[in-house]
Amino acid sequence: MDSLISTFHLDISLFIAQLVNFAIVFAVLYLFAFKPLVKIMTERSQKIDQSLKNADEVEKRLVSTAQEREEVIMTAKKQANLIIEEADKNGEKKRQELLVQAKEEIGQVINKERAKLVQEKADTLKEIKKEIAELVILTIEKLLDEKMTKAEDEKLIKKIIK
């Protein structure tokens, strides 16, 4: 070993001092640099792991929410279709009711007009009979050359009308 020391010109006391210096620097670096770096790296790894877990949960929620959204949309479409069908049925029912009501009103108008026509016909016939009676009276008066009394006149009119 002496030959090794003499070949490389090593000084044992200097070597030991350098070893002590190295140990001190290593301890300081370990305590003030390496340990905090390891701690930061560990925390960073944990945060990354947590973020990945959160991302997986968000992805699952996103898929679940998309499925729920599709279900809600399908339900809403079904409800909308039901509402539309019900509105169509109600509209058809209302249309039928309005048709029936319109037919009834038309029937009532026709009946009123028929009654009016019958009444006008009766009034016209009455007038015609009255005029014919007056013409008959005038004709009879001219034939008889005398005027009849009112009572006789009414009696004759009733007889002619029947």
C-alpha positions as a printed Julia matrix, in Angstrom:
162×3 Matrix{Float64}:
    0.0    0.0     0.0
    2.99   2.23    0.54
    3.82   1.84   -3.04
    0.36   2.94   -3.97
    0.58   5.98   -1.77
    4.01   6.86   -3.12
    2.96   6.27   -6.73
   -0.08   8.51   -6.53
    1.44  10.92   -4.03
   -1.39  10.59   -1.58
   -1.34  12.24    1.77
   -3.37  10.32    4.37
   -4.18  13.34    6.5
   -5.26  15.27    3.41
   -7.27  12.29    2.23
   -9.04  12.0     5.58
   -9.74  15.78    5.59
  -11.22  15.5     2.11
  -13.32  12.54    3.24
  -14.61  14.59    6.17
  -15.29  17.55    3.87
  -17.07  15.25    1.44
  -19.15  13.77    4.28
  -20.11  17.25    5.51
  -21.02  18.47    2.01
  -22.93  15.25    1.35
  -24.82  15.59    4.65
  -25.66  19.27    3.98
  -26.75  18.5     0.42
  -28.72  15.5     1.62
  -30.47  17.48    4.34
  -31.07  20.72    2.44
  -31.34  19.63   -1.2
  -31.92  15.95   -1.73
  -34.47  15.41    1.06
  -36.67  18.41    0.03
  -36.34  17.36   -3.61
  -37.43  13.81   -2.77
  -40.29  15.21   -0.69
  -41.4   17.54   -3.54
  -41.09  14.72   -6.08
  -43.16  12.42   -3.85
  -45.83  15.09   -3.37
  -45.79  15.78   -7.09
  -46.21  12.07   -7.84
  -49.1   11.88   -5.4
  -50.73  14.94   -6.98
  -50.31  13.41  -10.43
  -51.81  10.13   -9.21
  -54.69  12.02   -7.59
  -55.21  14.04  -10.77
  -55.3   10.85  -12.82
  -57.86   9.34  -10.44
  -59.89  12.54  -10.61
  -59.63  12.51  -14.4
  -60.89   8.92  -14.42
  -63.78   9.88  -12.13
  -64.57  12.89  -14.32
  -64.49  10.65  -17.38
  -66.86   8.19  -15.69
  -69.14  11.05  -14.65
  -69.01  12.44  -18.15
  -70.03   9.08  -19.61
  -72.72   8.7   -16.95
  -73.95  12.24  -17.58
  -74.01  11.64  -21.32
  -76.1    8.5   -20.77
  -78.42  10.35  -18.41
  -78.7   13.19  -20.91
  -79.64  10.72  -23.65
  -82.2    9.11  -21.36
  -83.64  12.51  -20.46
  -83.77  13.47  -24.13
  -85.51  10.2   -25.01
  -87.97  10.67  -22.16
  -88.61  14.25  -23.24
  -89.14  13.11  -26.84
  -91.59  10.45  -25.68
  -93.44  12.98  -23.56
  -93.45  15.46  -26.43
  -94.85  12.8   -28.76
  -97.52  11.93  -26.19
  -98.41  15.59  -25.81
  -98.57  16.01  -29.58
 -100.76  12.92  -29.93
 -103.01  14.15  -27.14
 -103.2   17.59  -28.75
 -104.09  15.95  -32.06
 -106.8   13.89  -30.37
 -108.11  16.95  -28.55
 -107.98  18.95  -31.78
 -109.88  16.22  -33.65
 -112.4   15.99  -30.82
 -112.83  19.76  -30.8
 -113.19  19.76  -34.6
 -115.89  17.08  -34.36
 -117.67  19.04  -31.65
 -117.49  22.2   -33.75
 -118.82  20.28  -36.77
 -121.73  18.94  -34.72
 -122.38  22.39  -33.29
 -122.21  23.96  -36.76
 -124.62  21.32  -38.13
 -126.99  22.0   -35.26
 -126.8   25.74  -35.85
 -127.34  25.24  -39.59
 -130.31  23.0   -38.78
 -131.72  25.65  -36.44
 -131.25  28.36  -39.09
 -132.91  26.14  -41.71
 -135.81  25.4   -39.34
 -136.19  29.09  -38.54
 -136.18  29.95  -42.23
 -138.7   27.19  -42.96
 -140.92  28.47  -40.16
 -140.48  31.97  -41.52
 -141.39  30.79  -45.02
 -144.42  28.89  -43.69
 -145.49  32.0   -41.77
 -144.97  34.21  -44.82
 -146.88  31.72  -46.95
 -149.71  31.7   -44.42
 -149.68  35.51  -44.28
 -149.64  35.7   -48.07
 -152.52  33.22  -48.35
 -154.43  35.19  -45.74
 -153.87  38.37  -47.7
 -154.83  36.7   -50.94
 -158.01  35.31  -49.34
 -158.77  38.72  -47.92
 -158.27  40.38  -51.3
 -160.32  37.69  -53.04
 -163.05  38.17  -50.44
 -163.0   41.9   -51.05
 -163.11  41.32  -54.79
 -166.0   38.89  -54.36
 -167.83  41.42  -52.18
 -167.25  44.15  -54.7
 -168.44  41.86  -57.44
 -171.52  40.84  -55.49
 -172.25  44.45  -54.56
 -172.12  45.44  -58.16
 -174.35  42.57  -58.99
 -176.79  43.35  -56.24
 -176.41  47.1   -56.49
 -176.65  47.5   -52.83
 -174.19  47.57  -50.07
 -174.24  44.94  -47.39
 -173.88  45.53  -43.7
 -170.73  44.7   -41.88
 -172.2   41.62  -40.18
 -173.47  40.29  -43.5
 -170.12  41.11  -45.06
 -168.18  39.06  -42.48
 -170.61  36.19  -42.76
 -170.19  36.1   -46.52
 -166.39  36.31  -46.25
 -166.25  33.39  -43.82
 -168.48  31.37  -46.09
 -166.31  32.06  -49.13
 -163.04  31.38  -47.3
 -164.17  27.96  -46.14
